[in-house]
Amino acid sequence: MSCHQGKPESDSGGRGGDRAETQFSFAFPEDTKTAYAAQLASVPFFVSGQSLGGGLSIAFGLRVQSATENPPMWKHLFAGEVLTAPLVTAGKIPAAPVLFLLRHVFAPLLKKREVRGHA
């Protein structure tokens, strides 16, 4: 890895002081890349996601687990997922009789019920 810092340039008009320009270049020698790749090939990993990213993480995990034909060579390293409020949706709408009961029986009962706190 190398870092190059440029020479300070003067502000036009001489007001305000100098500013420095810094350029970073991340160049690893090829043998270092190979050594890192060999070490990382045996490290388990987790996938993390929040909200929509959590939903995508779930989809990724299910796809990795179900990969039987041409599974990725790192499938055995997939250790799990860390999800924060993942976006999950219901796949099917409940049947018509269930919706009828929820709307016309249970919902009216819950509207009339008084909620009491603990004294």
Secondary structure, DSSP 8 states (H G I E B T S, - for coil): -EEEE---EE-TTS-S-EE--EEEE----HHHHHHHHHHHTT--EEEEEEEHHHHHHHHHHHHHHH--SS--TTGGGEEEEEEEEE----SS---HHHHHHIIIIIHHHHHH-------
